[in-house]
Amino acid sequence: MQQAIETGQAGNFMDGVASDFVGEGGMDRRQLRGLIAAQLLRAKDVGVSVVSMDVRLLAGDRQAEVDLDVLLTGGAGFLPDSASTYRIRTGWADGDDGWQVISADWDRGL
């Protein structure tokens, strides 16, 4: 999913998102795709750096919670024009299509 964002492939990113996804503020899968696409249009080059990750397996190893601290950068040149940190909390399920994100919420850092 990180590679999909960095290469501007919103559709490939969405392959890892469950059809019943519920996100920040009740966002559904369609709204998440729109948010990702809009962000990719704002910056020619997008970078994602995972600063830390905490993975907890649940429910007989068929579900997981993953908390991430990430640095997102964007710009059109050699150096990024913008950078933001986020704390992202995600829920995952291992289903017929493999591991997919079923929930996510996030807070913007400093």
N, C-alpha and C positions, 0 to 999 in steps of 0.2 A: 504494500500500500504506500509505503514511503517512496519507493521508486516511481510509482504511478503519479504521485503528486509532483515529484521533481522533474518528471518528463512531460507534465501537462496532460496526462491521460485520465481525465475525470471518470470515464467509463470503466477503465481498468481498476481504479480505486473502488468504484461501487460494486465490483464483483465480490469484494470482501465484506459487503454490508448486507445484512439479512433483510428480507422483504418486509418483516414486521418491526424493523428498527424504530426505536424511540430515542430521540436526542434532546438536547438542551431546549428547555421551554416547550416540550411537546413536539419538537421538529420530527417530521416523518422522513422516510427514505427519499422521496421526491424533493423535499425541501433541502435536505442535505446535499443532494446532487447539485441543486441550484446554487447553494452557498459555495461549494467547492468550485464549480465552473466560474462563478463570479470572481472568486479570489484568484483563480488561474488567469483570468483575463486582465486583472489589475497589474500583474507583474510578468514580465517576459521570462525571467528566471526565478524559480521558487526553490528554496532550500529548506530541508527538514533535518534538524539535528536532535536526536534523542539524547537528552542529558541524563535521565535516569528512568528506570522501569522496574516496577514491582508486579510480579505475576503470582496469583493465587488460584490454584485449581480447586474446583468445587464439584459437587454432585457426581461423584464417581468418575472424575476426570473428563466429564462431558461438557462442563461449563467452566468459565474462568472469569476472574476480574483482573484487569490490567490497568495500573495507574502509571501515567507517563508525565514526565516533565520534558517539554520540547521547546526548541528555539526555531521559530519560523523566520526566514529571511526572504526578501523579494527585491527585485530591481531589474534593470535593463542593461547593466554594464558589468564590468569586472567586479566591482564592489557593490554590495547590496545597498539599496536606497532605504530599506526599512528592516526592522527586526523586532520581534515580539516573542515573549515567553508565555507558555500556557501550561497549566496543570490539567491533564485530561484523564478522566475516569471512564473506563469502558467495561462493558460486559460482553462476553463472547460465548457462543454455543457451537459445539461440534455436531453438525447435522449431515444431511445427505450431500450437501455441497461443500463439506469440509468446515473448517473454523470460519465463522463470520461474526461480525460485530452486531450485537442485538441492542445495545444501548450505549450512550455516551453523553457526558456533560463535561464542561470545561470552564475554567476561570482564567482570565488573562492575568499574567504576572506583571511585574514592574518593568 
